[in-house]
């Protein structure tokens, strides 16, 4: 049998079941938690440590880890934004599972962190419900204590991204 007999040409996109999407989301959430833990346990600041052992523990090249989780969060952002303001248990759990891992990693690596990642995180302070706002507000207070100028730069990145998304949607 050829691929034409099955309707599998190079331009068709396979349809996935709800259980496959659920499993994929579960794996990506777990991966986000693991990468957050790795970035928390092995911060970039260790690269500047006097101890060679600590320097060897530094997770210096975390760009792919950041990018993957930012893209996943971006794909689920509509779920955070599509709430009515009164957070149900499921909405609180979703906000916590999506934002806590990123918040921990951003706050831990704030002095050497990625401003774009922080900007993506900060976008949830206003329009993603009360649970998301609480998580982002608490994290941003810590980030502001560590480096207020960097916090302002990240807020600008957040505003720039929100503006670009608004322009693209109109």
Number of C-alpha atoms within 10 A of each C-alpha: 5 8 9 8 8 8 10 12 11 7 7 8 8 7 7 8 9 9 9 11 11 11 12 12 14 12 12 17 18 14 16 25 21 14 20 23 16 16 24 18 15 20 24 23 19 19 18 11 13 9 10 11 11 15 18 13 15 19 17 16 9 15 10 9 16 20 13 15 22 19 12 15 21 13 10 14 17 11 14 20 17 12 15 11 13 11 16 12 8 9 22 16 14 17 24 17 15 22 23 20 22 28 23 17 23 25 19 23 18 22 15 13 18 16 20 19 21 27 22 22 27 26 21 24 18 14 15 22 21 20 23 28 19 16 19 22 16 12 20 22 13 15 22 15 10 15 12 14 12 19 22 14 15 22 21 16 20 22 16 13 16 15 12 11 11 10 9 8 7 5
